[in-house]
Amino acid sequence: MSSSETLLGRAGRLRLEWVASRYGRSRGAPAQGGPGETEGRPGGGRPMDVWWLALVLTTVTAPAVSLGADRDEPEELERFEFLETHMGSAFKLVVYCTGPAPASAAARSAFDRIAQLDATLSDYRVDSELSRLGDRAGGPPIPVSADLFEVLRRSRELSERSDGAFDATINPVVKLWRRARRNRELPSPEQLDQARSRVDWRRLELDPDARTARLASEGMRLDVGGIAKGYASDAALKVLREAGITRALVAGAGDIVVGDPPPGRSGWLVGIAPLDPSGPPERYVLLANQAVSTSGDAERFVEIDGVRYSHIVDPRTGLGLTSRSSVTVVAPDGTTSDSLATAASVLGPDRGLHLIEQIEGAEALFVSIPDGADAPEVASTPGFDALLAEPEGEPGPVPALGGPEA
């Protein structure tokens, strides 16, 4: 039996485990992390290594990645892992490379790219390019970077496809609900009406020829939390590929993007946790050169006056979702899987799956508990079952080694 590698997701957190079977052990050499908060870890030696990573707004039952096969890895490739905090969450890199020096250099470049995108896309940072665009809402169009333009273009495109279920102009409403969760007090109808008056994806104006953007009304602000980490994970994987590392995984909070499979394996096996985050994965999918994202509310919610409100807000109503659900989307890239998972959560099972069926290369699993029901209902796109696979071996006890917690 060969050793296997597992990336295991739970609501509100992401767990990466190294699993060595009873009859096999992993190989690797000590890796060297980059500066700051980066950690570099080798691929072998202990029965299981675990890291806990914080998840983001759009994630609730983030997936797990497991590798299993009976073939040995090529001698010239070693496995290295790196961890840094960006965009308010932990980003994890798993790479197969010829040695610690090129692995560390590539990881440093990938993390630098993520940091660059944080400076562009953050709605928390007053100095970000996104925030500066909001500061000029109601004014003339302004030139923006290629990254910001692409994220806004993709956001607006999905807004149109989803009838506004995904909306990058949702910031005024999201800020109200952040305060509501802290204070456990619903926004007043007047506050909601005022915030909703500033939310409308149609008033986000983009000019591709001039590469400019404009928020047409004063008071409008942007929040691209439902797409940014997927985009950043894509960008990090691209940097690794340009450095010659094609066998890699990038886990940006709840969004996982994978390249070529690890040596001797056919893919990365992703285990999807159930609505109850304490339970084991019930389904696994095998992925290569794809991405997976999960959106839901298993842990990130607030109960006010006996009503459970999700952290996911419907841009069309301004209200947090009240039905329990989890949507797992597999797509060709993280930008697509991240944003689709958010939109599908808002739309619900029927309309959400219909939307995903229209996107080439996208498949999804929807688990929900309708209002008044006790047991979850499961639905999926027609091609989702073809992604299903079975894990190899039985993981042992899981010791926690620390890491940032949501």
VOLORO-15764 format. One line per 3 residues: number of its first residue (from 1); their letters; for each residue x, y negated, z negated of C-alpha. Coordinates in nm, 4 decimals. Each point is the difference from the previous one (the first is absolute). Layout:
N
NUM) A) X/Y/Z  ...;
***
This chain:
406
1) MSS) 0.0000/0.0000/0.0000  0.1411/-0.3387/0.0907  -0.0012/-0.3121/-0.2071;
4) SET) -0.2701/-0.2539/0.0711  -0.0352/-0.3723/-0.0441  -0.3207/-0.1572/-0.1295;
7) LLG) -0.1322/-0.3548/-0.0066  -0.3070/0.0146/-0.2198  -0.2516/-0.2804/-0.0263;
10) RAG) -0.2440/-0.0959/-0.2700  -0.2437/-0.2840/-0.0529  0.1878/-0.3139/-0.0941;
13) RLR) 0.3439/0.1559/0.0326  0.2223/0.2008/0.2284  0.2173/0.2915/-0.1111;
16) LEW) 0.2990/0.1342/0.1898  0.1260/0.3403/-0.1036  0.2918/0.2156/0.1029;
19) VAS) -0.1072/0.3630/-0.0323  0.2572/0.2805/0.0079  -0.1525/0.3453/0.0226;
22) RYG) 0.1093/0.2919/-0.2110  0.2047/0.1418/0.2870  0.1273/-0.3145/0.1700;
25) RSR) 0.1860/-0.3178/-0.0909  0.0355/-0.3253/0.1831  0.3269/-0.1353/0.1314;
28) GAP) 0.1254/-0.3531/-0.0138  0.2770/-0.2339/-0.1046  -0.0212/-0.2926/-0.2411;
31) AQG) -0.1605/-0.2968/0.1700  0.0843/-0.3582/-0.0747  -0.2796/-0.2498/-0.0395;
34) GPG) 0.0108/-0.3538/0.1202  0.0221/-0.3065/-0.2215  -0.2705/-0.1271/-0.2302;
37) ETE) -0.2699/0.2499/-0.0920  0.0894/0.2583/0.2627  0.0541/0.3572/-0.1152;
40) GRP) 0.1706/0.2608/0.2157  -0.0486/0.3651/-0.0898  0.1316/0.3233/0.1483;
43) GGG) -0.2306/0.2721/0.1173  0.0941/0.2849/-0.2252  0.1075/0.1526/-0.3247;
46) RPM) -0.3014/-0.0349/-0.2311  -0.3200/0.2066/0.0225  -0.2110/-0.3133/0.0445;
49) DVW) 0.0565/-0.3759/0.0016  -0.2976/-0.2349/-0.0413  -0.0448/-0.3718/0.0608;
52) WLA) -0.3205/-0.1922/-0.0745  -0.0743/-0.2888/0.2325  -0.2709/-0.2642/-0.0254;
55) LVL) -0.2746/0.0017/0.2607  -0.1686/-0.2965/0.1663  -0.3500/-0.1367/0.0559;
58) TTV) -0.0909/0.2318/0.2834  0.1159/0.3230/-0.1619  -0.1652/0.2321/-0.2397;
61) TAP) 0.0900/0.3627/0.0719  0.3262/-0.0421/0.1797  0.1233/0.3083/0.1795;
64) AVS) 0.2733/0.2470/-0.0754  0.2702/0.1154/0.2324  0.1353/0.3510/-0.0185;
67) LGA) 0.2542/0.1671/0.2214  0.0264/0.3715/0.0288  0.1653/0.2401/0.2423;
70) DRD) 0.2175/0.3100/0.0028  0.2804/-0.1520/0.2048  0.3147/-0.1528/-0.1477;
73) EPE) 0.0782/-0.3680/0.0441  0.2863/-0.0895/0.2352  0.3280/-0.0313/-0.1888;
76) ELE) 0.0711/-0.3478/0.1349  -0.3140/-0.1614/-0.1487  -0.0554/-0.0825/-0.3664;
79) RFE) -0.3105/-0.1332/-0.1702  0.0043/-0.3371/-0.1781  -0.2682/-0.2003/-0.1801;
82) FLE) -0.0125/-0.3715/-0.0745  -0.2443/-0.2066/-0.2047  -0.0592/-0.3755/-0.0175;
85) THM) -0.2849/-0.2254/-0.1073  -0.1468/-0.2324/0.2617  -0.3422/-0.1545/0.0634;
88) GSA) -0.0862/0.0709/-0.3636  0.0353/0.3750/0.0546  0.2684/0.2651/0.0256;
91) FKL) 0.1297/0.0981/0.3410  0.1603/0.3411/0.0343  0.2299/0.1147/0.2797;
94) VVY) 0.0859/0.3651/0.0639  0.2624/0.0435/0.2718  0.2045/0.2814/0.1497;
97) CTG) 0.3434/-0.1268/0.0971  0.3622/0.1079/0.0456  0.1215/-0.1527/-0.3255;
100) PAP) -0.0590/-0.2509/-0.2815  0.1663/-0.2993/0.1679  -0.2144/-0.0114/0.3166;
103) ASA) -0.3097/0.0965/-0.2004  0.0522/-0.2850/-0.2472  0.0730/-0.2511/0.2752;
106) AAR) -0.3156/0.0937/0.1900  -0.2102/-0.0091/-0.3171  0.1382/-0.3442/-0.0866;
109) SAF) -0.0999/-0.1294/0.3437  -0.3468/0.1541/-0.0300  -0.0610/-0.1558/-0.3413;
112) DRI) 0.1276/-0.3359/0.1246  -0.2567/0.0189/0.2788  -0.2776/0.0684/-0.2515;
115) AQL) 0.1167/-0.2955/-0.2110  -0.0086/-0.2194/0.3093  -0.3594/0.1040/0.0648;
118) DAT) -0.0952/-0.0701/-0.3607  0.1265/-0.3553/0.0457  -0.2211/-0.0226/0.3075;
121) LSD) -0.3209/0.1780/-0.1024  -0.0428/-0.0468/-0.3762  -0.3095/-0.1846/-0.1233;
124) YRV) 0.1491/-0.0162/-0.3510  0.3095/-0.1953/0.1037  -0.0688/-0.3688/0.0528;
127) DSE) 0.3028/-0.0246/0.2282  -0.1001/0.2848/0.2342  -0.0809/-0.0706/0.3614;
130) LSR) -0.3528/0.1330/-0.0606  -0.0556/-0.2450/-0.2864  0.1380/-0.2905/0.2004;
133) LGD) -0.2487/0.0776/0.2762  -0.2788/-0.0131/-0.2582  0.1280/-0.3343/-0.1283;
136) RAG) -0.0694/-0.1428/0.3466  -0.3506/0.1430/0.0363  -0.2245/-0.2359/0.1927;
139) GPP) 0.2954/-0.1545/0.1800  0.1463/0.0586/0.3461  0.1480/0.3323/0.1165;
142) IPV) 0.3512/0.0703/-0.1256  0.2731/0.2282/0.1382  0.0458/0.3217/-0.1972;
145) SAD) 0.2539/0.2815/-0.0029  -0.0412/0.3081/0.2157  -0.0692/0.2111/-0.3105;
148) LFE) -0.2737/-0.2233/-0.1369  -0.1603/-0.0369/0.3401  -0.0052/0.3776/0.0539;
151) VLR) -0.1530/0.0692/-0.3417  -0.2658/-0.2663/0.0563  -0.0667/0.1257/0.3523;
154) RSR) -0.0451/0.3575/-0.1211  -0.2169/-0.1206/-0.2879  -0.2269/-0.2046/0.2240;
157) ELS) -0.0294/0.2866/0.2474  -0.1181/0.2345/-0.2762  -0.2349/-0.2668/-0.1352;
160) ERS) -0.1756/-0.0031/0.3349  -0.0087/0.3799/0.0260  -0.1349/0.0378/-0.3546;
163) DGA) -0.2567/-0.2825/0.0122  0.1894/-0.1874/-0.2694  0.0546/0.2907/-0.2410;
166) FDA) 0.3703/-0.0858/0.0252  0.0739/-0.3712/-0.0302  0.3372/-0.1642/-0.0627;
169) TIN) -0.1725/-0.3241/-0.1069  -0.1437/0.1719/-0.3107  0.2461/-0.1670/-0.2395;
172) PVV) -0.2481/-0.2410/-0.1691  -0.2293/0.2897/-0.0950  0.2850/0.2289/-0.1057;
175) KLW) 0.1278/-0.2669/-0.2384  -0.3431/-0.0154/-0.1641  0.0001/0.3757/-0.0555;
178) RRA) 0.3534/0.0011/-0.1375  -0.1243/-0.2405/-0.2648  -0.3145/0.2078/-0.0519;
181) RRN) 0.2038/0.3138/-0.0703  0.2201/-0.1856/-0.2475  -0.2938/-0.1592/-0.1836;
184) REL) -0.2511/0.2828/0.0576  -0.2516/-0.2592/0.1122  -0.1739/-0.0193/0.3364;
187) PSP) 0.0507/-0.3077/0.2170  -0.3001/-0.2280/-0.0062  -0.2260/-0.0143/0.3075;
190) EQL) 0.1202/-0.3552/0.0597  0.3648/0.1070/-0.0119  -0.0658/0.2876/0.2391;
193) DQA) -0.1883/-0.2227/0.2432  0.2801/-0.2558/0.0019  0.2683/0.2662/0.0508;
196) RSR) -0.1971/0.1803/0.2718  -0.0417/-0.3266/0.1907  0.3778/0.0049/0.0507;
199) VDW) 0.0127/0.3597/0.1279  -0.0496/0.0579/0.3724  0.2430/0.1847/0.2249;
202) RRL) -0.1435/-0.1850/0.3016  0.1483/-0.3227/-0.1388  0.3486/0.1487/0.0127;
205) ELD) 0.1165/-0.1327/0.3364  0.2988/0.1567/0.1776  0.1753/-0.1070/0.3193;
208) PDA) 0.2237/0.2817/0.1301  0.1625/-0.2147/0.2687  0.1113/-0.2713/-0.2424;
211) RTA) 0.0227/0.2464/-0.2928  -0.1911/-0.2336/-0.2272  -0.2604/0.0579/-0.2691;
214) RLA) -0.2651/-0.2224/-0.1517  -0.2510/0.0282/-0.2830  -0.2840/-0.2117/0.1286;
217) SEG) -0.1525/-0.1125/-0.3318  0.1472/-0.1620/-0.3094  0.0223/0.2303/-0.2995;
220) MRL) 0.0534/0.3155/0.2038  0.2815/0.2286/-0.1177  0.1420/0.3307/0.1215;
223) DVG) 0.0487/0.3359/-0.1703  0.1555/0.2776/0.2091  0.0325/0.2485/-0.2866;
226) GIA) -0.2031/0.2529/0.1964  0.2585/0.0214/0.2785  0.3323/-0.1478/-0.1180;
229) KGY) 0.1540/0.3027/-0.1723  -0.0841/0.2236/0.2934  0.1629/-0.2527/0.2323;
232) ASD) 0.3048/-0.0247/-0.2275  0.0331/0.3790/-0.0134  -0.0083/0.0138/0.3793;
235) AAL) 0.2679/-0.2686/0.0165  0.2221/0.1817/-0.2494  -0.0257/0.3265/0.1932;
238) KVL) 0.0921/-0.1873/0.3183  0.3146/-0.1335/-0.1688  0.0976/0.3517/-0.1078;
241) REA) -0.0516/0.1303/0.3527  0.2127/-0.2796/0.1434  0.2736/0.1102/-0.2412;
244) GIT) -0.0183/0.3501/0.1469  -0.2077/0.1528/-0.2812  -0.3102/0.1572/0.1534;
247) RAL) -0.0783/0.2529/-0.2759  -0.1426/-0.2375/-0.2566  -0.2970/-0.0869/-0.2165;
250) VAG) -0.1059/-0.3435/-0.1241  -0.2516/-0.0195/-0.2845  -0.1214/-0.3549/-0.0503;
253) AGD) -0.2236/0.0386/-0.3043  -0.2971/0.1957/0.1392  0.1019/-0.0112/0.3639;
256) IVV) 0.2303/0.2724/0.1273  0.1719/-0.0103/0.3386  0.2079/0.2950/0.1204;
259) GDP) 0.2405/0.0506/0.2885  0.1381/0.3273/0.1277  -0.0362/0.2965/-0.2381;
262) PPG) 0.2818/0.0956/-0.2372  0.2531/0.2437/0.1450  -0.1433/0.3450/0.0582;
265) RSG) -0.3576/-0.1041/-0.0729  -0.2966/-0.0705/0.2212  -0.1318/-0.3005/-0.1896;
268) WLV) -0.0652/-0.1778/-0.3273  -0.2816/0.1714/-0.1909  -0.2285/-0.2584/-0.1587;
271) GIA) -0.2282/0.1049/-0.2841  -0.3154/-0.2042/-0.0485  -0.1081/-0.0349/-0.3610;
274) PLD) -0.3713/0.0241/-0.0890  -0.2175/-0.2831/-0.1317  0.0939/0.1104/-0.3511;
277) PSG) 0.3650/-0.1114/-0.0118  0.0856/0.2554/-0.2690  -0.0742/0.2927/0.2302;
280) PPE) 0.2399/0.1703/0.2409  -0.0068/-0.0667/0.3757  -0.2857/0.1806/0.1713;
283) RYV) 0.1159/-0.0469/0.3602  0.3312/-0.0370/0.1800  0.0846/-0.1414/0.3422;
286) LLA) 0.3226/0.0513/0.1953  0.1398/-0.3177/0.1589  0.2892/-0.1039/0.2231;
289) NQA) 0.0515/-0.3501/0.1454  -0.3292/-0.1083/-0.1536  -0.1343/-0.1942/-0.2962;
292) VST) -0.2561/0.0625/-0.2718  -0.1806/-0.2385/-0.2347  -0.2691/0.0467/-0.2620;
295) SGD) -0.2431/-0.2605/-0.1269  -0.2429/0.0382/-0.2889  -0.0811/-0.0847/-0.3586;
298) AER) 0.0778/0.2984/-0.2224  0.1946/-0.2149/-0.2475  -0.0078/-0.3607/0.1218;
301) FVE) -0.3433/-0.1267/-0.0978  -0.1743/-0.2035/-0.2666  -0.3281/0.0723/-0.1777;
304) IDG) -0.2130/-0.3064/-0.0702  -0.3490/0.0194/-0.1522  -0.0087/0.3739/0.0625;
307) VRY) 0.0861/-0.0271/0.3707  0.3271/0.1348/0.1392  0.1622/-0.2399/0.2510;
310) SHI) 0.2898/0.1146/0.2169  0.3078/-0.2138/0.0619  -0.0980/0.0258/0.3680;
313) VDP) -0.2190/-0.2953/0.0959  -0.2457/-0.0108/0.2885  0.0845/-0.3217/0.1903;
316) RTG) -0.3559/-0.0199/0.1304  -0.1649/-0.0097/-0.3445  0.2820/-0.1203/-0.2225;
319) LGL) -0.0698/0.2860/-0.2427  0.2178/0.2836/-0.1219  -0.1124/0.3413/0.1228;
322) TSR) -0.2134/0.1943/-0.2492  0.0006/0.3507/0.1508  0.2920/0.2340/-0.0714;
325) SSV) 0.1955/0.1073/0.3045  0.3392/0.0932/0.1379  0.1018/-0.0333/0.3641;
328) TVV) 0.3172/0.1594/0.1353  0.1028/-0.1112/0.3484  0.2684/0.1556/0.2188;
331) APD) 0.1131/-0.2170/0.2916  0.2981/-0.0499/0.2318  0.1353/-0.2835/-0.2181;
334) GTT) -0.0356/-0.1443/-0.3483  -0.1479/-0.3292/0.1150  -0.2931/0.1906/0.1479;
337) SDS) -0.0477/0.2504/-0.2836  0.0204/-0.2680/-0.2709  -0.2512/-0.2373/0.1559;
340) LAT) -0.2393/0.2735/0.1150  -0.0141/0.1510/-0.3488  -0.1037/-0.3370/-0.1409;
343) AAS) -0.2631/-0.0642/0.2664  -0.1451/0.3508/-0.0260  -0.0359/-0.0322/-0.3775;
346) VLG) -0.2145/-0.3084/0.0494  -0.2071/0.1500/0.2818  -0.0812/0.3265/-0.1790;
349) PDR) 0.0155/0.3577/0.1346  -0.2201/-0.0205/0.3088  0.1140/-0.3307/0.1457;
352) GLH) 0.3541/0.0392/-0.1299  0.0568/0.3338/0.1712  -0.1663/-0.1294/0.3161;
355) LIE) 0.2476/-0.2899/0.0045  0.2988/0.2308/-0.0436  -0.1199/0.2308/0.2774;
358) QIE) 0.0371/-0.2940/0.2404  0.3720/-0.0437/-0.0828  0.2370/0.2151/0.2049;
361) GAE) 0.2092/0.2331/-0.2141  -0.1908/-0.0741/-0.3222  -0.1726/0.2586/-0.2192;
364) ALF) -0.1549/-0.0340/-0.3431  -0.1430/0.1785/-0.3016  -0.2736/-0.1718/-0.2021;
367) VSI) -0.0895/0.1187/-0.3515  -0.2792/-0.1909/-0.1725  -0.2500/0.0230/-0.2825;
370) PDG) -0.3233/-0.1713/0.1106  -0.1922/-0.2036/-0.2563  -0.1924/0.2364/-0.2261;
373) ADA) 0.1909/0.3102/0.1110  0.2205/0.2150/-0.2226  0.2107/0.1910/0.2517;
376) PEV) 0.2184/-0.1517/0.2735  -0.0924/0.0237/0.3660  0.2733/0.0678/0.2565;
379) AST) 0.0042/-0.1088/0.3649  0.2760/-0.0310/0.2571  0.0704/-0.0866/0.3609;
382) PGF) -0.0134/0.2923/0.2475  0.3777/0.0297/0.0300  0.0887/-0.0171/-0.3679;
385) DAL) -0.0153/0.3759/-0.0591  0.2740/0.0520/0.2598  0.2398/-0.1861/-0.2326;
388) LAE) -0.0642/0.2298/-0.2964  0.2780/0.2261/-0.1238  0.0881/0.2034/-0.3076;
391) PEG) 0.2860/-0.0666/-0.2447  0.2724/0.2540/-0.0676  0.1003/0.1076/-0.3489;
394) EPG) -0.1283/-0.1040/-0.3403  0.1350/-0.3230/-0.1572  0.1100/0.0330/-0.3610;
397) PVP) -0.0431/-0.2467/-0.2889  0.0503/-0.3647/0.0931  0.2312/-0.2081/-0.2237;
400) ALG) -0.0462/-0.3764/0.0403  0.3251/-0.1851/0.0583  -0.1454/-0.3490/-0.0212;
403) GPE) -0.0617/-0.2800/0.2466  -0.2376/-0.2938/0.0328  -0.3566/0.0623/-0.1037;
406) A) -0.3095/-0.1764/0.1368;
***
